[in-house]
Amino acid sequence: MSSSSDPTPQPAPIGFAPPFIDEATIAAVERVLRSGWITTGPETAAFEQDLARYTGADRVICGGSWTGLAGVILDWFGVGPGDEVILPAYTYCATANIVLHRGATPVLVDLPAKAGEDGFNITWAQIEPLLTAQTKVIMPVDIGGWPVPCAAWKTNLARWVASHGFTCDHPVQAKLGRPLLLSDAAHSIGATTEGAPIGKQADITVFSFHAVKNLTTAEGGAAALSLPASFDAEAVYRTLRSHCLHGQSKDAAAKFNAAGNAAWRYDVTHPGFKCNMTDIQAAMGRVALERYPEDLLHRRALADRYDAGLAALQEIQRPQRQDQGRRSADHLYIIRLPRVWQPHRDALMEALGAQGIATNVHFPPLPLLTAYAERGHNIGDVPHAVAAFDAAISLPIHRQMETADVDRVIAALHAAIKGLNLPSSS
Ligand SMILES: Cc1ncc(COP(=O)(O)O)c(C=O)c1O
């Protein structure tokens, strides 16, 4: 029985991006744990098939993380010292770290001068002047789930190469005859361009299934292969798979399952990495993928609610989520604050935190990070990325929220703005 002295019950905290682990996920993991086979095996193979169906890609390979997979793709493409990889300054460090790991040079692109010209993404007009004879890979990032129009970029790239040529010293590069368009789709599985899910527009599209992502396997990733017809997708798959497993000619399942006395024998054709996916992860992923269309609708409903609720706060710029040809995967809901509010960004986030609402900031541009500043990358070269970073707050959006939670976030934001005396038209 309650009494008048009971403290007012506090609403449950709203976390930033907690994983959604339903009973079906737990059952699938238990099934694999009891099966006697927990590393890469039949479950991973089935997840790869499921993902190929979902994305429409020719073939999908799963791995231990986006970072591991995208790294071995750079190796397969022969990226090394002297090569340049064009990528945004406004991204997570993984996008550029994998380039440094290969001794190649990340060429960082600022955001467009017009804030929000294409969400938080870079545009083709910014890429073209940066293309050189050293450019081996272009790696755009679908920030927050907003997809880069990769089909159009591929056409532009082919046109550029037709008039400028392509210098290469590696057989895979020679076969492609142009820089590789490698999409960092860590945020954007399920985003669509021209009505089709991403995965077949870029040459290779790499997804992350890290714990905070829309679709998670705790850690993990997948690469959707959609190379020109001159490439045998199955052969590329086998090569990448071997790159993910020390360069071994056979994986553990092949050694274990193959009949005959010589099944254990294997070769190591090159010193590959170790970034394969386990069947435990794949079991999580398969359940999440089956549920994913429903999850995306849920995210969309939350983001629509944010859009409607924030419309009254005219100072705040809402994220780009849809245009005639594209639809976001609504991974992040990043708002931009007006300049006069920016010195109070942390205070705003703290005020929301005091109401049990977790927020985040995506992303400090790479030159703001010591590792990149020390390598000569200058924040003065990326003023628009820095401006976007200064303005950004990512509001919570995830499967366990309901629209009433979005209303709570918006109410808390209004209260915080008032509490901090920020100038507002509402
Ligand atoms: C834009 C971007 N690229 C790459 C990654 C790396 O993904 P993973 O953690 O699966 O290696 C992340 C992870 O957060 C990311 O946000």
The ligand as an SDF file (V2000), in Angstrom:
LIG
                    3D

 16 16  0  0  0  0  0  0  0  0999 V2000
   31.1990    4.3100  -38.9140 C   0  0  0  0  0  0  0  0  0  0  0  0
   31.7870    3.0670  -38.2950 C   0  0  0  0  0  0  0  0  0  0  0  0
   32.6350    2.3080  -39.0170 N   0  0  0  0  0  0  0  0  0  0  0  0
   33.1750    1.1960  -38.5120 C   0  0  0  0  0  0  0  0  0  0  0  0
   32.9000    0.7750  -37.2340 C   0  0  0  0  0  0  0  0  0  0  0  0
   33.5930   -0.4340  -36.6940 C   0  0  0  0  0  0  0  0  0  0  0  0
   32.7280   -1.5010  -36.4840 O   0  0  0  0  0  0  0  0  0  0  0  0
   33.2060   -2.7730  -35.6170 P   0  0  0  0  0  0  0  0  0  0  0  0
   33.1270   -2.3770  -34.2000 O   0  0  0  0  0  0  0  0  0  0  0  0
   32.2100   -3.8510  -35.9880 O   0  0  0  0  0  0  0  0  0  0  0  0
   34.5710   -3.1080  -36.0570 O   0  0  0  0  0  0  0  0  0  0  0  0
   32.0280    1.5110  -36.4480 C   0  0  0  0  0  0  0  0  0  0  0  0
   31.7110    1.0550  -35.0850 C   0  0  0  0  0  0  0  0  0  0  0  0
   31.0930    1.6810  -34.2880 O   0  0  0  0  0  0  0  0  0  0  0  0
   31.4560    2.6930  -36.9810 C   0  0  0  0  0  0  0  0  0  0  0  0
   30.6420    3.4640  -36.2470 O   0  0  0  0  0  0  0  0  0  0  0  0
  1  2  1  0
  2  3  1  0
  2 15  2  0
  3  4  2  0
  4  5  1  0
  5  6  1  0
  5 12  2  0
  6  7  1  0
  7  8  1  0
  8  9  2  0
  8 10  1  0
  8 11  1  0
 12 13  1  0
 12 15  1  0
 13 14  2  0
 15 16  1  0
M  END
$$$$
